[in-house]
Amino acid sequence: MHTHTETAPATTETQGVILTETAAREVKSIIQQQELDADKVRLRVGVKGGGCSGFSYILDLTETQKDTDELFEMHGVKIIVDPKSLLYLNGVTVDFRDELMGRGFVFSNPNATSSCGCGSSFSA
């Protein structure tokens, strides 16, 4: 008799927000330029309602960390995400591009079905 057991995919684990080395370097450089305390400063990553696809990303340097925030660390940068935003940001990669077309932080979200589909917003 042959029994077949299926293993559930390991998608339940929290990956958190992934910061590339380039993005981390830029964050550290901003912290230095603004003469912030590198030990206390956190990079807050979140989502808020609005924007053409229903939500937009937030990036903020802050010293305020709530008890409910999830804390991740990548390349020496402490990242905090509130639990509600983490539902949408789990596994998101934050990169930094410095190109002729412009420079700035770029989000790559495996959870987003469309990057801009006006009228197709989601509710939290």
Order of alpha helices (4+ residues) and beta strands (2+ residues): beta-alpha-beta-beta-beta-beta-alpha-beta-beta
